[in-house]
Amino acid sequence: MRETLDEAEDRAAGRDPDADVHDVRLSTKRVSERYGVSTKSIERWERDPRLDFPEPIRIYERKYWRLADLVRWERQRASRRAPKAPAQSAEAAA
């Protein structure tokens, strides 16, 4: 079985592939790959207050996002888009 690029990078960096999601950080390039957009789009998302995109961590002038923050953001956006279940009437419930 071939390992994925992410698995190979994790192994090369000595990272535990089963590490807690709170410890995982993604570069701008990885974030753009996650969402299928360009790195410029990620920069625009950062500047757009309507999107409430997570703040990156800056390390030596590079940006990294906590995976846990991205997952939380994804869930918030999904819950805003999810259609509301129609209310049941008393007759339909009986």
Residue pairs with C-beta under 8 A, 6 or more apart in sequence:
3 11
7 17
9 15
10 16
10 17
11 17
21 67
21 68
21 71
22 66
22 67
22 68
24 66
24 67
24 68
25 57
25 64
25 65
25 66
25 67
26 34
26 64
26 65
26 67
26 70
27 62
27 63
27 64
28 39
28 42
28 43
28 56
28 62
28 63
28 65
29 39
31 42
31 65
31 70
32 38
32 39
32 41
32 42
34 70
35 41
35 42
42 53
45 51
45 53
46 53
46 55
46 56
52 73
52 76
53 73
54 65
54 66
54 69
54 70
54 72
54 73
55 69
56 63
56 64
56 65
57 63
57 64
57 65
57 66
58 64
